[in-house]
Amino acid sequence: MSFSSKIRVSILILVLKWVSLVTSSADPLLLTPLLSAGRVEDARKLALVKLRNVTSGSSVGDTLPVEVISYSGLLTVDDACHSTIFFWFFPAMYDAPTAPVILWHGGGPGSSGLSALFSQHGPFSLGDDGTLHLRHMPWALARSVLYVDSPVGTGFSRHDDRPECYVRTTTKTAKHMVTAMSQFFIMFPEYGKNDFFIFSGSYGGKFVPAIAYEIHTQNRNSVTINLKGFCIASGFSDPISQIDYGAVYLAQGLIDAGEFDNFHQQETAAKANINQGNWSAAFDIIEPLIIGVDEAPSRLTNLTGITFPYNMAKDWVSNPPELRRHVAFLNRPDIQEAIHTGSLNYSTSSSIVYSNFKQDIYQSVKPIFEELLDSGLYRVLIIGNQLDLIVPHASLTSFLNGLNWKKGSEWRGSRSKILGGQGQRKVALGYVRQVDELTYLFLRNSGHLWILDQPQVAFEVMTKFTSGGNL
């Protein structure tokens, strides 16, 4: 073989190797093979998102750049099951080299993190006609934000359809998430030194401490993620201390004394099952009371007429349009090509993931929560919301007051202060308790979806917390 022929063969081999690592636009962009091959720059180039026709709303003016830089793709977290985590990353629009990095994880279990991107604090919002607009005050204005679909099976994240591949626990979710984060910081090493925070809500009350604990544990070994703290709003973390719903509803005038007795009996039975490790039985008792099962209204709704217990002031019978518009948008072929999801179908929540977590939902993360607080390494912000009937204020204070950590006694004796607004008349926005690393913020006029209800307050709380300041 001549020298020129050998060169042509070598070039052909290199091209074939490249093709084997790069999928067509009809396939999801799997980034792990590229990262494993050391092709970090290639991975970044391929993951770059190009969204056209982004328009600025009239209230935005010139405060935001029209071109929003972002990256998306899938990271493999389990080779045997072909399990992948989808992410969409927005570097901070200002001061990205030093700005803290926020991981936004959905609740559920089985709720996509992309819902918050479009409905609450991402750079984009969607109009009624599906057009993309720039948000007035996105979190990515001042922080780098990483949105994920987790556990696998949620949103665009996928796994093989085999029993052993379904995720059923918070612990496995956390391990997958840290595996994905380790790859993320290989892909974007310039952000590895920045302060890192985890934010979520609802079932994030279990996911977030578990992810933080997995990072805490692995940081002792080979993984180094610069975790500084986490924030959970309306978090369900320790079921046995958080299911005294009847007393809350009675105090609010939503049920009478006779119905309180019924709630109390059900709650007592659920707690007995939790203590015996019969978590599925506890689920079967509480779920019909508060959430409802198989589209049937909950007993709470039947008794009170409140159709949206996530915010008792709303008369919605389902999630508002802001929480639904993005589903059709993300299933458009042109958008799927832009964000590298191929032909994957997107849904904002997965009933399969939710049902697979039935044994997990009524287990507690209290012990790891206490260990994280005792370490003194992490700032923790818990947020309660006045209008939330799913995870009410009393359930959160019950959980926090029951924590056995080094400052537990001091916490139980602490007092709240008023969180004031701006201007001449400083209306109380909420109430804050703080002891060392732990802060509890009780917000007025907000429900389970606190950022949707109080976007400006949420932005201020987020920036203060992630900058190390007190509320």
C-alpha positions in Angstrom: 0.0 0.0 0.0 1.4 3.4 -1.0 2.0 6.2 1.6 -0.9 8.3 0.2 -3.2 5.3 0.4 -2.3 4.7 4.0 -3.1 8.4 4.7 -6.5 8.1 3.1 -7.2 4.9 5.1 -6.1 6.7 8.3 -8.4 9.6 7.5 -11.3 7.3 6.8 -10.8 5.5 10.2 -10.7 8.9 12.0 -13.9 9.9 10.2 -15.6 6.6 11.1 -14.6 7.0 14.7 -16.0 10.6 14.7 -19.3 9.4 13.1 -19.6 6.6 15.7 -19.5 9.3 18.5 -21.8 11.8 16.8 -25.4 10.9 16.3 -27.7 12.4 13.6 -30.1 15.1 14.4 -32.9 12.5 14.5 -31.1 10.9 17.5 -30.7 12.3 21.0 -27.3 13.8 21.7 -25.5 11.3 24.0 -22.5 13.3 25.4 -20.9 10.7 27.6 -19.1 8.8 24.7 -17.6 12.1 23.7 -16.5 13.0 27.2 -15.1 9.5 27.7 -13.1 9.9 24.6 -11.6 13.2 25.8 -13.6 15.2 23.2 -14.8 17.9 25.6 -14.7 20.7 23.1 -16.6 18.6 20.5 -19.2 17.8 23.2 -19.6 21.5 24.0 -19.9 22.5 20.3 -22.6 19.8 19.7 -24.5 20.7 22.8 -24.8 24.4 22.0 -28.5 25.3 21.6 -29.6 27.5 18.8 -33.0 28.9 19.2 -34.2 31.4 16.6 -36.9 34.0 16.7 -36.6 34.8 20.4 -38.5 38.1 21.0 -38.2 40.5 23.9 -41.4 41.4 25.7 -42.2 45.1 26.0 -41.4 45.2 29.7 -37.9 43.8 29.1 -36.4 46.7 27.1 -32.7 46.3 26.6 -31.9 44.7 29.9 -31.3 41.2 28.4 -29.1 40.0 25.6 -31.3 38.8 22.7 -29.0 35.8 22.2 -29.2 33.5 25.2 -26.3 31.0 25.3 -27.2 27.5 26.5 -26.2 23.9 26.2 -28.3 20.7 26.3 -27.9 17.0 25.9 -28.0 13.6 27.7 -25.5 12.2 30.1 -25.3 8.4 30.7 -25.6 7.4 34.3 -26.0 3.6 34.0 -24.4 1.8 31.0 -26.2 -1.5 31.6 -29.6 0.1 31.4 -28.7 2.9 28.9 -30.0 5.3 31.6 -29.6 9.0 30.6 -30.2 12.3 32.3 -31.2 15.2 30.1 -29.9 18.7 31.1 -30.3 22.2 29.8 -27.6 24.6 31.0 -27.7 28.4 31.0 -24.5 30.1 31.9 -25.1 33.3 33.8 -25.7 36.3 31.5 -23.5 38.5 33.6 -20.3 37.5 35.6 -20.5 33.8 34.4 -16.9 33.1 35.4 -17.6 33.7 39.1 -21.4 33.4 39.4 -22.7 30.6 41.6 -24.1 27.5 39.8 -27.6 26.3 40.6 -28.9 22.8 40.0 -32.7 22.9 39.6 -34.2 19.5 40.2 -38.0 18.8 39.8 -40.2 17.4 42.5 -42.9 14.8 41.9 -41.4 12.2 41.9 -41.4 12.3 38.2 -41.8 16.1 37.5 -39.6 17.6 34.8 -37.2 20.4 35.8 -38.0 22.0 32.4 -41.4 23.0 33.7 -39.8 25.6 36.0 -37.6 26.8 33.1 -40.5 27.9 31.1 -43.1 28.8 33.8 -41.1 30.2 36.7 -37.5 31.4 36.4 -35.8 30.3 33.1 -34.7 32.8 30.5 -37.7 32.0 28.4 -41.5 32.1 28.8 -44.1 31.0 26.3 -47.0 33.0 24.9 -50.4 31.6 24.4 -49.5 31.0 20.7 -46.4 29.1 21.6 -44.0 31.9 20.8 -40.8 32.2 22.8 -40.2 35.4 24.9 -37.4 36.6 27.1 -38.4 36.7 30.8 -38.0 39.9 32.7 -36.1 38.6 35.6 -34.6 35.1 34.9 -32.4 33.5 37.5 -29.8 33.0 34.8 -29.4 36.8 34.7 -27.2 36.5 37.8 -26.6 32.8 38.3 -25.6 29.9 36.0 -28.6 27.5 36.1 -28.7 23.8 35.2 -32.1 22.3 34.7 -32.4 18.5 34.7 -35.0 15.8 34.1 -34.6 13.4 37.0 -35.1 10.5 38.0 -34.5 8.7 34.7 -37.8 8.2 33.0 -38.8 11.8 33.7 -39.2 14.3 30.8 -36.5 13.6 28.2 -34.5 11.3 30.4 -34.6 7.6 29.5 -33.7 4.0 30.4 -34.3 0.5 29.0 -37.7 -0.9 29.5 -36.6 -3.7 31.9 -37.7 -4.1 35.6 -34.2 -3.6 37.0 -33.8 -0.4 35.1 -36.7 1.5 36.7 -35.6 3.9 39.4 -37.7 3.3 42.6 -35.7 5.1 45.3 -34.4 8.5 46.3 -31.0 7.0 47.0 -30.6 5.7 43.4 -31.8 9.0 42.1 -29.1 10.8 44.0 -26.4 8.5 42.8 -27.5 9.0 39.2 -27.6 12.8 39.7 -24.0 12.9 41.1 -22.8 10.7 38.3 -24.3 13.2 35.8 -22.9 16.2 37.7 -19.4 14.7 37.7 -19.7 14.5 33.9 -21.1 18.0 33.7 -18.1 19.5 35.4 -15.8 17.6 33.1 -17.7 19.2 30.2 -17.6 22.6 31.8 -14.5 22.6 34.1 -14.5 26.4 34.3 -17.5 26.3 36.6 -16.1 23.7 38.9 -14.6 26.2 41.3 -17.8 28.3 41.6 -20.2 27.9 44.5 -22.7 25.2 43.8 -26.3 25.1 45.2 -29.3 22.8 44.7 -32.8 24.1 44.5 -36.1 22.2 44.3 -39.5 21.9 46.0 -42.2 19.4 47.0 -40.7 15.9 46.7 -37.4 17.7 46.2 -37.6 17.7 50.0 -36.2 14.2 49.7 -34.3 14.4 46.4 -32.2 17.5 47.4 -30.9 16.3 50.8 -30.1 12.9 49.2 -28.2 14.5 46.4 -26.4 16.8 48.8 -25.5 13.8 51.0 -24.2 11.8 48.0 -22.0 14.8 47.1 -20.9 15.1 50.8 -19.9 11.4 50.8 -18.2 11.3 47.5 -16.3 14.6 48.1 -14.3 12.6 50.7 -13.1 10.3 47.9 -12.5 11.2 44.3 -15.4 13.5 43.3 -15.1 17.2 44.2 -18.2 19.3 43.7 -18.1 22.7 45.4 -21.5 22.3 47.2 -22.3 25.3 49.4 -25.9 24.7 50.3 -29.4 23.9 49.2 -32.9 25.3 49.2 -36.2 23.4 49.4 -39.6 25.0 49.1 -42.7 23.2 50.5 -40.5 20.1 51.0 -41.8 16.7 51.9 -38.8 15.2 53.8 -40.0 13.4 56.9 -43.6 12.0 56.4 -44.2 10.9 59.9 -43.8 14.4 61.2 -45.5 16.1 58.3 -48.9 14.4 57.8 -50.9 16.0 60.6 -53.2 17.6 58.0 -56.4 17.5 60.1 -55.2 19.9 62.7 -54.1 22.4 60.0 -57.4 22.2 58.2 -59.4 22.5 61.4 -57.4 25.6 62.5 -58.1 27.2 59.1 -61.8 26.5 59.3 -61.8 24.1 56.4 -63.1 21.1 58.3 -65.2 20.7 61.4 -64.3 18.8 64.6 -66.1 15.6 63.5 -64.1 15.5 60.3 -60.9 16.3 62.2 -61.5 13.1 64.1 -61.7 11.1 60.8 -58.5 12.8 59.6 -56.7 12.1 62.9 -57.7 8.4 62.8 -56.3 8.0 59.2 -53.1 9.9 60.1 -52.6 7.7 63.1 -53.0 4.6 61.0 -50.6 5.9 58.4 -48.0 6.7 61.1 -48.3 3.2 62.5 -47.6 1.8 59.1 -44.6 4.0 58.6 -43.2 2.9 61.9 -43.6 -0.7 60.8 -42.0 -0.1 57.4 -45.3 -0.5 55.6 -44.7 2.6 53.5 -47.0 1.5 50.6 -49.9 1.1 53.1 -49.2 4.6 54.4 -49.4 5.9 50.9 -52.7 4.2 50.3 -54.2 5.9 53.4 -52.9 9.5 52.9 -53.0 9.8 49.1 -56.9 9.7 48.8 -57.2 12.2 51.7 -55.0 14.9 50.3 -54.1 14.3 46.6 -56.7 12.0 45.2 -56.2 8.8 43.3 -56.7 7.9 39.6 -58.3 11.3 38.8 -60.7 11.0 41.6 -61.0 14.1 43.8 -59.4 13.9 47.3 -61.4 13.9 50.4 -60.0 17.4 51.1 -61.5 18.6 47.8 -64.8 16.9 48.3 -65.1 18.5 51.8 -63.9 22.0 51.1 -64.6 22.6 47.4 -60.9 23.6 47.0 -59.9 22.2 43.7 -56.2 23.4 43.7 -54.9 22.7 47.2 -51.4 23.7 46.1 -52.7 27.3 46.5 -56.0 27.5 48.4 -56.7 31.0 47.0 -56.9 29.7 43.4 -60.0 28.0 41.9 -58.1 26.1 39.3 -59.3 22.6 38.6 -55.9 21.7 37.1 -52.5 23.2 36.6 -52.6 26.7 35.0 -51.7 27.3 31.4 -48.2 28.6 32.4 -47.4 25.0 33.5 -48.7 23.3 30.4 -47.6 25.4 27.4 -44.1 24.1 27.3 -45.2 20.5 26.6 -46.4 21.1 23.1 -43.4 23.4 22.5 -40.8 20.8 23.5 -42.5 18.2 21.3 -42.1 20.3 18.2 -39.5 18.8 15.8 -37.7 22.1 15.3 -37.3 22.6 19.0 -36.3 19.0 19.6 -33.6 19.4 16.9 -32.4 22.7 18.6 -32.1 21.1 22.0 -30.7 17.8 20.7 -33.5 15.4 22.0 -34.0 13.7 18.6 -37.4 12.2 18.4 -37.9 11.6 22.2 -41.4 12.4 23.4 -41.6 14.8 26.3 -44.1 14.9 29.1 -44.0 17.3 32.1 -44.7 14.5 34.6 -44.4 10.7 34.6 -47.1 8.6 36.2 -44.8 5.6 35.8 -42.0 7.2 37.8 -44.5 8.3 40.4 -46.0 4.8 40.8 -42.6 3.2 41.0 -41.8 5.5 44.0 -44.8 4.3 46.0 -42.5 2.4 48.5 -40.2 5.4 48.7 -42.6 8.3 49.3 -43.3 7.7 52.9 -39.7 7.0 53.9 -37.7 9.7 55.6 -34.5 11.6 54.9 -34.3 13.1 58.4 -31.1 11.2 59.4 -29.1 12.5 56.4 -30.6 16.0 56.8 -29.3 16.0 60.4 -25.8 14.8 59.3 -25.6 17.5 56.7 -26.5 20.2 59.3 -24.1 18.8 61.8 -21.3 19.0 59.3 -21.5 22.7 59.4 -20.5 22.8 55.7 -23.7 23.8 54.0 -26.2 26.6 54.2 -29.8 25.3 54.2 -32.9 27.3 53.3 -36.4 25.8 53.8 -39.4 27.7 52.5 -43.0 27.4 53.7 -45.9 29.0 51.9 -49.0 30.5 53.5 -51.5 29.2 50.9 -50.1 25.7 50.5 -52.4 22.9 51.8 -50.2 20.0 50.5 -47.1 20.9 52.5 -48.4 23.5 55.0 -46.4 25.7 57.3 -47.2 23.6 60.3 -45.8 20.4 58.7 -42.5 22.1 58.0 -42.1 23.6 61.5 -42.9 20.1 62.9 -40.1 18.6 60.8 -37.6 21.3 61.6 -38.3 21.4 65.3 -37.9 17.6 65.4 -34.4 17.6 63.9 -31.7 16.3 66.2 -28.7 18.3 65.4 -26.1 20.2 67.3 -28.1 23.4 67.3 -31.5 21.7 67.7 -32.2 23.2 71.1 -31.2 26.7 70.0 -33.4 26.3 66.9 -36.5 25.3 68.9 -36.0 28.4 71.1 -35.4 30.8 68.2 -37.8 33.6 67.2 -38.9 34.8 63.8 -38.3 38.3 62.3 -40.3 40.1 59.6 -39.0 39.9 56.1 -39.9 43.4 54.8 -40.5 44.6 51.2 -39.1 47.7 49.5 -40.3 51.3 49.5 -41.8 53.6 52.2 -44.4 51.1 53.4 -42.5 47.9 54.0 -45.2 45.4 53.8 -44.3 42.0 55.5 -43.4 39.6 52.7 -42.8 36.8 55.2 -41.1 35.7 58.4 -37.6 34.4 58.9 -36.0 32.1 61.5 -32.3 31.5 61.4 -29.8 29.6 63.5 -26.3 29.2 62.0 -26.6 27.3 58.7 -30.4 26.7 58.9 -32.9 29.3 57.8 -36.7 28.9 57.6 -38.6 31.4 55.5 -42.4 31.5 55.7 -43.8 33.5 52.8 -47.1 35.3 52.7 -49.5 35.2 49.7 -47.8 32.2 48.0 -48.6 28.6 47.5 -46.7 25.4 46.6 -45.5 27.0 43.4 -44.0 29.9 45.3 -41.9 31.3 42.4 -45.0 31.4 40.1 -46.8 33.4 42.9 -43.9 35.6 44.0 -41.3 35.8 41.2 -39.6 39.0 42.3 -39.4 37.9 45.9 -38.1 34.5 44.7 -35.4 36.2 42.7 -34.3 38.3 45.7 -34.3 35.3 48.0 -32.3 33.2 45.6 -29.6 35.9 45.0 -29.2 36.6 48.7 -29.0 33.0 49.7 -26.5 32.0 47.0 -24.4 35.1 47.7 -24.0 34.1 51.4 -26.2 36.9 52.7 -28.9 36.6 55.4 -32.5 37.1 54.4 
